[in-house]
Amino acid sequence: MIELTLDGRRLRLAEGTTVAAALAMGGDGCSRTSVSGQRRAPLCGMGICQECRVSIDGQRRLACQTLCRDGMQVETRP
């Protein structure tokens, strides 16, 4: 098991879990807020749609393409 922080909350997950799966298991399932204020969620699951953009350790990344690491800091809100 690994532990990361998702929007300020600690979350324990199995090794090999993607950040997109972590969003579904430990958050509201959403990855970002659109410019119009709507919450957005991962859509394609393979990195094409870009809807799963999150901040991981201070850098914008695709949640569906990123495996969780112990100590990772994930933020979905600006």
Phi and psi restraints in degrees (range 20) as a CNS / XPLOR table:
assign (resid 1 and name C) (resid 2 and name N)
       (resid 2 and name CA) (resid 2 and name C) 1.0 -122.5 20.0 2
assign (resid 2 and name N) (resid 2 and name CA)
       (resid 2 and name C) (resid 3 and name N) 1.0 164.3 20.0 2
assign (resid 2 and name C) (resid 3 and name N)
       (resid 3 and name CA) (resid 3 and name C) 1.0 -129.8 20.0 2
assign (resid 3 and name N) (resid 3 and name CA)
       (resid 3 and name C) (resid 4 and name N) 1.0 133.0 20.0 2
assign (resid 3 and name C) (resid 4 and name N)
       (resid 4 and name CA) (resid 4 and name C) 1.0 -133.8 20.0 2
assign (resid 4 and name N) (resid 4 and name CA)
       (resid 4 and name C) (resid 5 and name N) 1.0 172.4 20.0 2
assign (resid 4 and name C) (resid 5 and name N)
       (resid 5 and name CA) (resid 5 and name C) 1.0 -112.5 20.0 2
assign (resid 5 and name N) (resid 5 and name CA)
       (resid 5 and name C) (resid 6 and name N) 1.0 124.7 20.0 2
assign (resid 5 and name C) (resid 6 and name N)
       (resid 6 and name CA) (resid 6 and name C) 1.0 -117.5 20.0 2
assign (resid 6 and name N) (resid 6 and name CA)
       (resid 6 and name C) (resid 7 and name N) 1.0 110.3 20.0 2
assign (resid 6 and name C) (resid 7 and name N)
       (resid 7 and name CA) (resid 7 and name C) 1.0 50.6 20.0 2
assign (resid 7 and name N) (resid 7 and name CA)
       (resid 7 and name C) (resid 8 and name N) 1.0 42.5 20.0 2
assign (resid 7 and name C) (resid 8 and name N)
       (resid 8 and name CA) (resid 8 and name C) 1.0 86.5 20.0 2
assign (resid 8 and name N) (resid 8 and name CA)
       (resid 8 and name C) (resid 9 and name N) 1.0 -3.9 20.0 2
assign (resid 8 and name C) (resid 9 and name N)
       (resid 9 and name CA) (resid 9 and name C) 1.0 -107.7 20.0 2
assign (resid 9 and name N) (resid 9 and name CA)
       (resid 9 and name C) (resid 10 and name N) 1.0 137.8 20.0 2
assign (resid 9 and name C) (resid 10 and name N)
       (resid 10 and name CA) (resid 10 and name C) 1.0 -75.6 20.0 2
assign (resid 10 and name N) (resid 10 and name CA)
       (resid 10 and name C) (resid 11 and name N) 1.0 140.9 20.0 2
assign (resid 10 and name C) (resid 11 and name N)
       (resid 11 and name CA) (resid 11 and name C) 1.0 -140.2 20.0 2
assign (resid 11 and name N) (resid 11 and name CA)
       (resid 11 and name C) (resid 12 and name N) 1.0 128.6 20.0 2
assign (resid 11 and name C) (resid 12 and name N)
       (resid 12 and name CA) (resid 12 and name C) 1.0 -101.7 20.0 2
assign (resid 12 and name N) (resid 12 and name CA)
       (resid 12 and name C) (resid 13 and name N) 1.0 131.5 20.0 2
assign (resid 12 and name C) (resid 13 and name N)
       (resid 13 and name CA) (resid 13 and name C) 1.0 -138.8 20.0 2
assign (resid 13 and name N) (resid 13 and name CA)
       (resid 13 and name C) (resid 14 and name N) 1.0 160.1 20.0 2
assign (resid 13 and name C) (resid 14 and name N)
       (resid 14 and name CA) (resid 14 and name C) 1.0 -72.0 20.0 2
assign (resid 14 and name N) (resid 14 and name CA)
       (resid 14 and name C) (resid 15 and name N) 1.0 143.7 20.0 2
assign (resid 14 and name C) (resid 15 and name N)
       (resid 15 and name CA) (resid 15 and name C) 1.0 -59.1 20.0 2
assign (resid 15 and name N) (resid 15 and name CA)
       (resid 15 and name C) (resid 16 and name N) 1.0 140.9 20.0 2
assign (resid 15 and name C) (resid 16 and name N)
       (resid 16 and name CA) (resid 16 and name C) 1.0 94.3 20.0 2
assign (resid 16 and name N) (resid 16 and name CA)
       (resid 16 and name C) (resid 17 and name N) 1.0 -1.0 20.0 2
assign (resid 16 and name C) (resid 17 and name N)
       (resid 17 and name CA) (resid 17 and name C) 1.0 -76.4 20.0 2
assign (resid 17 and name N) (resid 17 and name CA)
       (resid 17 and name C) (resid 18 and name N) 1.0 137.4 20.0 2
assign (resid 17 and name C) (resid 18 and name N)
       (resid 18 and name CA) (resid 18 and name C) 1.0 -79.1 20.0 2
assign (resid 18 and name N) (resid 18 and name CA)
       (resid 18 and name C) (resid 19 and name N) 1.0 159.5 20.0 2
assign (resid 18 and name C) (resid 19 and name N)
       (resid 19 and name CA) (resid 19 and name C) 1.0 -64.1 20.0 2
assign (resid 19 and name N) (resid 19 and name CA)
       (resid 19 and name C) (resid 20 and name N) 1.0 -35.6 20.0 2
assign (resid 19 and name C) (resid 20 and name N)
       (resid 20 and name CA) (resid 20 and name C) 1.0 -60.4 20.0 2
assign (resid 20 and name N) (resid 20 and name CA)
       (resid 20 and name C) (resid 21 and name N) 1.0 -41.5 20.0 2
assign (resid 20 and name C) (resid 21 and name N)
       (resid 21 and name CA) (resid 21 and name C) 1.0 -66.8 20.0 2
assign (resid 21 and name N) (resid 21 and name CA)
       (resid 21 and name C) (resid 22 and name N) 1.0 -37.5 20.0 2
assign (resid 21 and name C) (resid 22 and name N)
       (resid 22 and name CA) (resid 22 and name C) 1.0 -61.9 20.0 2
assign (resid 22 and name N) (resid 22 and name CA)
       (resid 22 and name C) (resid 23 and name N) 1.0 -38.7 20.0 2
assign (resid 22 and name C) (resid 23 and name N)
       (resid 23 and name CA) (resid 23 and name C) 1.0 -60.1 20.0 2
assign (resid 23 and name N) (resid 23 and name CA)
       (resid 23 and name C) (resid 24 and name N) 1.0 -41.5 20.0 2
assign (resid 23 and name C) (resid 24 and name N)
       (resid 24 and name CA) (resid 24 and name C) 1.0 -70.2 20.0 2
assign (resid 24 and name N) (resid 24 and name CA)
       (resid 24 and name C) (resid 25 and name N) 1.0 -37.9 20.0 2
assign (resid 24 and name C) (resid 25 and name N)
       (resid 25 and name CA) (resid 25 and name C) 1.0 -80.6 20.0 2
assign (resid 25 and name N) (resid 25 and name CA)
       (resid 25 and name C) (resid 26 and name N) 1.0 -33.4 20.0 2
assign (resid 25 and name C) (resid 26 and name N)
       (resid 26 and name CA) (resid 26 and name C) 1.0 -122.7 20.0 2
assign (resid 26 and name N) (resid 26 and name CA)
       (resid 26 and name C) (resid 27 and name N) 1.0 -0.8 20.0 2
assign (resid 26 and name C) (resid 27 and name N)
       (resid 27 and name CA) (resid 27 and name C) 1.0 -128.6 20.0 2
assign (resid 27 and name N) (resid 27 and name CA)
       (resid 27 and name C) (resid 28 and name N) 1.0 -152.2 20.0 2
assign (resid 27 and name C) (resid 28 and name N)
       (resid 28 and name CA) (resid 28 and name C) 1.0 -92.0 20.0 2
assign (resid 28 and name N) (resid 28 and name CA)
       (resid 28 and name C) (resid 29 and name N) 1.0 5.4 20.0 2
assign (resid 28 and name C) (resid 29 and name N)
       (resid 29 and name CA) (resid 29 and name C) 1.0 85.9 20.0 2
assign (resid 29 and name N) (resid 29 and name CA)
       (resid 29 and name C) (resid 30 and name N) 1.0 -8.1 20.0 2
assign (resid 29 and name C) (resid 30 and name N)
       (resid 30 and name CA) (resid 30 and name C) 1.0 -95.7 20.0 2
assign (resid 30 and name N) (resid 30 and name CA)
       (resid 30 and name C) (resid 31 and name N) 1.0 153.8 20.0 2
assign (resid 30 and name C) (resid 31 and name N)
       (resid 31 and name CA) (resid 31 and name C) 1.0 -111.3 20.0 2
assign (resid 31 and name N) (resid 31 and name CA)
       (resid 31 and name C) (resid 32 and name N) 1.0 -20.4 20.0 2
assign (resid 31 and name C) (resid 32 and name N)
       (resid 32 and name CA) (resid 32 and name C) 1.0 -165.0 20.0 2
assign (resid 32 and name N) (resid 32 and name CA)
       (resid 32 and name C) (resid 33 and name N) 1.0 173.2 20.0 2
assign (resid 32 and name C) (resid 33 and name N)
       (resid 33 and name CA) (resid 33 and name C) 1.0 -114.7 20.0 2
assign (resid 33 and name N) (resid 33 and name CA)
       (resid 33 and name C) (resid 34 and name N) 1.0 130.1 20.0 2
assign (resid 33 and name C) (resid 34 and name N)
       (resid 34 and name CA) (resid 34 and name C) 1.0 -73.8 20.0 2
assign (resid 34 and name N) (resid 34 and name CA)
       (resid 34 and name C) (resid 35 and name N) 1.0 169.6 20.0 2
assign (resid 34 and name C) (resid 35 and name N)
       (resid 35 and name CA) (resid 35 and name C) 1.0 -62.7 20.0 2
assign (resid 35 and name N) (resid 35 and name CA)
       (resid 35 and name C) (resid 36 and name N) 1.0 -22.9 20.0 2
assign (resid 35 and name C) (resid 36 and name N)
       (resid 36 and name CA) (resid 36 and name C) 1.0 -87.6 20.0 2
assign (resid 36 and name N) (resid 36 and name CA)
       (resid 36 and name C) (resid 37 and name N) 1.0 0.1 20.0 2
assign (resid 36 and name C) (resid 37 and name N)
       (resid 37 and name CA) (resid 37 and name C) 1.0 95.1 20.0 2
assign (resid 37 and name N) (resid 37 and name CA)
       (resid 37 and name C) (resid 38 and name N) 1.0 -1.2 20.0 2
assign (resid 37 and name C) (resid 38 and name N)
       (resid 38 and name CA) (resid 38 and name C) 1.0 -82.1 20.0 2
assign (resid 38 and name N) (resid 38 and name CA)
       (resid 38 and name C) (resid 39 and name N) 1.0 141.3 20.0 2
assign (resid 38 and name C) (resid 39 and name N)
       (resid 39 and name CA) (resid 39 and name C) 1.0 -76.2 20.0 2
assign (resid 39 and name N) (resid 39 and name CA)
       (resid 39 and name C) (resid 40 and name N) 1.0 138.5 20.0 2
assign (resid 39 and name C) (resid 40 and name N)
       (resid 40 and name CA) (resid 40 and name C) 1.0 -118.1 20.0 2
assign (resid 40 and name N) (resid 40 and name CA)
       (resid 40 and name C) (resid 41 and name N) 1.0 151.5 20.0 2
assign (resid 40 and name C) (resid 41 and name N)
       (resid 41 and name CA) (resid 41 and name C) 1.0 -128.8 20.0 2
assign (resid 41 and name N) (resid 41 and name CA)
       (resid 41 and name C) (resid 42 and name N) 1.0 159.3 20.0 2
assign (resid 41 and name C) (resid 42 and name N)
       (resid 42 and name CA) (resid 42 and name C) 1.0 -54.6 20.0 2
assign (resid 42 and name N) (resid 42 and name CA)
       (resid 42 and name C) (resid 43 and name N) 1.0 141.4 20.0 2
assign (resid 42 and name C) (resid 43 and name N)
       (resid 43 and name CA) (resid 43 and name C) 1.0 -119.7 20.0 2
assign (resid 43 and name N) (resid 43 and name CA)
       (resid 43 and name C) (resid 44 and name N) 1.0 -60.4 20.0 2
assign (resid 43 and name C) (resid 44 and name N)
       (resid 44 and name CA) (resid 44 and name C) 1.0 -85.8 20.0 2
assign (resid 44 and name N) (resid 44 and name CA)
       (resid 44 and name C) (resid 45 and name N) 1.0 -29.1 20.0 2
assign (resid 44 and name C) (resid 45 and name N)
       (resid 45 and name CA) (resid 45 and name C) 1.0 75.9 20.0 2
assign (resid 45 and name N) (resid 45 and name CA)
       (resid 45 and name C) (resid 46 and name N) 1.0 8.7 20.0 2
assign (resid 45 and name C) (resid 46 and name N)
       (resid 46 and name CA) (resid 46 and name C) 1.0 -136.3 20.0 2
assign (resid 46 and name N) (resid 46 and name CA)
       (resid 46 and name C) (resid 47 and name N) 1.0 14.6 20.0 2
assign (resid 46 and name C) (resid 47 and name N)
       (resid 47 and name CA) (resid 47 and name C) 1.0 87.7 20.0 2
assign (resid 47 and name N) (resid 47 and name CA)
       (resid 47 and name C) (resid 48 and name N) 1.0 5.9 20.0 2
assign (resid 47 and name C) (resid 48 and name N)
       (resid 48 and name CA) (resid 48 and name C) 1.0 -87.9 20.0 2
assign (resid 48 and name N) (resid 48 and name CA)
       (resid 48 and name C) (resid 49 and name N) 1.0 -40.9 20.0 2
assign (resid 48 and name C) (resid 49 and name N)
       (resid 49 and name CA) (resid 49 and name C) 1.0 -78.2 20.0 2
assign (resid 49 and name N) (resid 49 and name CA)
       (resid 49 and name C) (resid 50 and name N) 1.0 -21.6 20.0 2
assign (resid 49 and name C) (resid 50 and name N)
       (resid 50 and name CA) (resid 50 and name C) 1.0 67.9 20.0 2
assign (resid 50 and name N) (resid 50 and name CA)
       (resid 50 and name C) (resid 51 and name N) 1.0 9.6 20.0 2
assign (resid 50 and name C) (resid 51 and name N)
       (resid 51 and name CA) (resid 51 and name C) 1.0 -72.9 20.0 2
assign (resid 51 and name N) (resid 51 and name CA)
       (resid 51 and name C) (resid 52 and name N) 1.0 -15.3 20.0 2
assign (resid 51 and name C) (resid 52 and name N)
       (resid 52 and name CA) (resid 52 and name C) 1.0 -97.3 20.0 2
assign (resid 52 and name N) (resid 52 and name CA)
       (resid 52 and name C) (resid 53 and name N) 1.0 20.7 20.0 2
assign (resid 52 and name C) (resid 53 and name N)
       (resid 53 and name CA) (resid 53 and name C) 1.0 -63.0 20.0 2
assign (resid 53 and name N) (resid 53 and name CA)
       (resid 53 and name C) (resid 54 and name N) 1.0 129.4 20.0 2
assign (resid 53 and name C) (resid 54 and name N)
       (resid 54 and name CA) (resid 54 and name C) 1.0 -137.3 20.0 2
assign (resid 54 and name N) (resid 54 and name CA)
       (resid 54 and name C) (resid 55 and name N) 1.0 168.9 20.0 2
assign (resid 54 and name C) (resid 55 and name N)
       (resid 55 and name CA) (resid 55 and name C) 1.0 -97.2 20.0 2
assign (resid 55 and name N) (resid 55 and name CA)
       (resid 55 and name C) (resid 56 and name N) 1.0 119.4 20.0 2
assign (resid 55 and name C) (resid 56 and name N)
       (resid 56 and name CA) (resid 56 and name C) 1.0 -118.5 20.0 2
assign (resid 56 and name N) (resid 56 and name CA)
       (resid 56 and name C) (resid 57 and name N) 1.0 116.7 20.0 2
assign (resid 56 and name C) (resid 57 and name N)
       (resid 57 and name CA) (resid 57 and name C) 1.0 49.7 20.0 2
assign (resid 57 and name N) (resid 57 and name CA)
       (resid 57 and name C) (resid 58 and name N) 1.0 39.4 20.0 2
assign (resid 57 and name C) (resid 58 and name N)
       (resid 58 and name CA) (resid 58 and name C) 1.0 85.8 20.0 2
assign (resid 58 and name N) (resid 58 and name CA)
       (resid 58 and name C) (resid 59 and name N) 1.0 0.7 20.0 2
assign (resid 58 and name C) (resid 59 and name N)
       (resid 59 and name CA) (resid 59 and name C) 1.0 -121.7 20.0 2
assign (resid 59 and name N) (resid 59 and name CA)
       (resid 59 and name C) (resid 60 and name N) 1.0 142.8 20.0 2
assign (resid 59 and name C) (resid 60 and name N)
       (resid 60 and name CA) (resid 60 and name C) 1.0 -72.8 20.0 2
assign (resid 60 and name N) (resid 60 and name CA)
       (resid 60 and name C) (resid 61 and name N) 1.0 128.4 20.0 2
assign (resid 60 and name C) (resid 61 and name N)
       (resid 61 and name CA) (resid 61 and name C) 1.0 -141.0 20.0 2
assign (resid 61 and name N) (resid 61 and name CA)
       (resid 61 and name C) (resid 62 and name N) 1.0 165.1 20.0 2
assign (resid 61 and name C) (resid 62 and name N)
       (resid 62 and name CA) (resid 62 and name C) 1.0 -91.2 20.0 2
assign (resid 62 and name N) (resid 62 and name CA)
       (resid 62 and name C) (resid 63 and name N) 1.0 122.0 20.0 2
assign (resid 62 and name C) (resid 63 and name N)
       (resid 63 and name CA) (resid 63 and name C) 1.0 -64.6 20.0 2
assign (resid 63 and name N) (resid 63 and name CA)
       (resid 63 and name C) (resid 64 and name N) 1.0 -33.1 20.0 2
assign (resid 63 and name C) (resid 64 and name N)
       (resid 64 and name CA) (resid 64 and name C) 1.0 -74.0 20.0 2
assign (resid 64 and name N) (resid 64 and name CA)
       (resid 64 and name C) (resid 65 and name N) 1.0 -17.8 20.0 2
assign (resid 64 and name C) (resid 65 and name N)
       (resid 65 and name CA) (resid 65 and name C) 1.0 -107.2 20.0 2
assign (resid 65 and name N) (resid 65 and name CA)
       (resid 65 and name C) (resid 66 and name N) 1.0 4.7 20.0 2
assign (resid 65 and name C) (resid 66 and name N)
       (resid 66 and name CA) (resid 66 and name C) 1.0 -119.1 20.0 2
assign (resid 66 and name N) (resid 66 and name CA)
       (resid 66 and name C) (resid 67 and name N) 1.0 126.1 20.0 2
assign (resid 66 and name C) (resid 67 and name N)
       (resid 67 and name CA) (resid 67 and name C) 1.0 -82.9 20.0 2
assign (resid 67 and name N) (resid 67 and name CA)
       (resid 67 and name C) (resid 68 and name N) 1.0 142.2 20.0 2
assign (resid 67 and name C) (resid 68 and name N)
       (resid 68 and name CA) (resid 68 and name C) 1.0 -66.9 20.0 2
assign (resid 68 and name N) (resid 68 and name CA)
       (resid 68 and name C) (resid 69 and name N) 1.0 142.7 20.0 2
assign (resid 68 and name C) (resid 69 and name N)
       (resid 69 and name CA) (resid 69 and name C) 1.0 -124.5 20.0 2
assign (resid 69 and name N) (resid 69 and name CA)
       (resid 69 and name C) (resid 70 and name N) 1.0 152.0 20.0 2
assign (resid 69 and name C) (resid 70 and name N)
       (resid 70 and name CA) (resid 70 and name C) 1.0 -60.6 20.0 2
assign (resid 70 and name N) (resid 70 and name CA)
       (resid 70 and name C) (resid 71 and name N) 1.0 131.2 20.0 2
assign (resid 70 and name C) (resid 71 and name N)
       (resid 71 and name CA) (resid 71 and name C) 1.0 85.6 20.0 2
assign (resid 71 and name N) (resid 71 and name CA)
       (resid 71 and name C) (resid 72 and name N) 1.0 -2.0 20.0 2
assign (resid 71 and name C) (resid 72 and name N)
       (resid 72 and name CA) (resid 72 and name C) 1.0 -61.9 20.0 2
assign (resid 72 and name N) (resid 72 and name CA)
       (resid 72 and name C) (resid 73 and name N) 1.0 143.3 20.0 2
assign (resid 72 and name C) (resid 73 and name N)
       (resid 73 and name CA) (resid 73 and name C) 1.0 -111.7 20.0 2
assign (resid 73 and name N) (resid 73 and name CA)
       (resid 73 and name C) (resid 74 and name N) 1.0 115.0 20.0 2
assign (resid 73 and name C) (resid 74 and name N)
       (resid 74 and name CA) (resid 74 and name C) 1.0 -114.3 20.0 2
assign (resid 74 and name N) (resid 74 and name CA)
       (resid 74 and name C) (resid 75 and name N) 1.0 128.9 20.0 2
assign (resid 74 and name C) (resid 75 and name N)
       (resid 75 and name CA) (resid 75 and name C) 1.0 -125.4 20.0 2
assign (resid 75 and name N) (resid 75 and name CA)
       (resid 75 and name C) (resid 76 and name N) 1.0 131.4 20.0 2
assign (resid 75 and name C) (resid 76 and name N)
       (resid 76 and name CA) (resid 76 and name C) 1.0 -106.6 20.0 2
assign (resid 76 and name N) (resid 76 and name CA)
       (resid 76 and name C) (resid 77 and name N) 1.0 -12.4 20.0 2
assign (resid 76 and name C) (resid 77 and name N)
       (resid 77 and name CA) (resid 77 and name C) 1.0 -115.0 20.0 2
assign (resid 77 and name N) (resid 77 and name CA)
       (resid 77 and name C) (resid 78 and name N) 1.0 142.6 20.0 2
